[in-house]
Amino acid sequence: MDERGLWELFCRTGLPEVWLALVGERKERSQQRKELAKTAFQSRIEKV
């Protein structure tokens, strides 16, 4: 099977949408972890 046939099969199966959803979810989780790490180790600054 040539490359074009593989891309057609890939697109017909709906895999591009699934792949994009998984990548987006991974990025979102990574961002959440970074935010948690930031807030967990911030010093407490109290305004007087």
C-alpha positions as CSV (number, residue, x, y, z in Angstrom):
1,M,0.0,0.0,0.0
2,D,1.4,3.4,-0.9
3,E,1.6,6.4,1.4
4,R,-1.6,8.0,0.0
5,G,-3.6,4.8,0.7
6,L,-2.4,4.8,4.3
7,W,-3.4,8.4,4.8
8,E,-6.9,7.7,3.3
9,L,-7.3,4.8,5.7
10,F,-6.1,6.8,8.6
11,C,-8.6,9.6,7.9
12,R,-11.5,7.2,7.2
13,T,-11.1,5.5,10.5
14,G,-11.4,8.7,12.5
15,L,-8.0,8.3,14.0
16,P,-6.9,11.9,13.3
17,E,-9.7,13.2,15.7
18,V,-8.8,10.7,18.3
19,W,-5.1,11.5,18.1
20,L,-5.8,15.2,18.3
21,A,-8.0,14.7,21.4
22,L,-5.4,12.6,23.1
23,V,-2.7,15.2,22.4
24,G,-4.9,18.0,23.7
25,E,-5.7,16.0,26.9
26,R,-2.0,15.4,27.5
27,K,-1.1,19.0,27.1
28,E,-3.9,20.0,29.4
29,R,-2.8,17.6,32.1
30,S,0.8,18.7,31.8
31,Q,-0.3,22.3,32.2
32,Q,-2.4,21.4,35.3
33,R,0.7,19.7,36.8
34,K,2.8,22.8,36.2
35,E,0.2,25.0,37.9
36,L,-0.1,22.7,40.9
37,A,3.7,22.7,41.3
38,K,3.7,26.5,41.2
39,T,1.1,26.9,43.8
40,A,2.3,24.1,46.0
41,F,5.7,25.7,46.6
42,Q,4.8,29.4,46.7
43,S,5.7,31.3,49.8
44,R,2.9,32.8,51.7
45,I,3.0,36.5,51.4
46,E,0.6,38.3,53.8
47,K,-0.2,41.9,53.2
48,V,-0.2,44.1,56.2
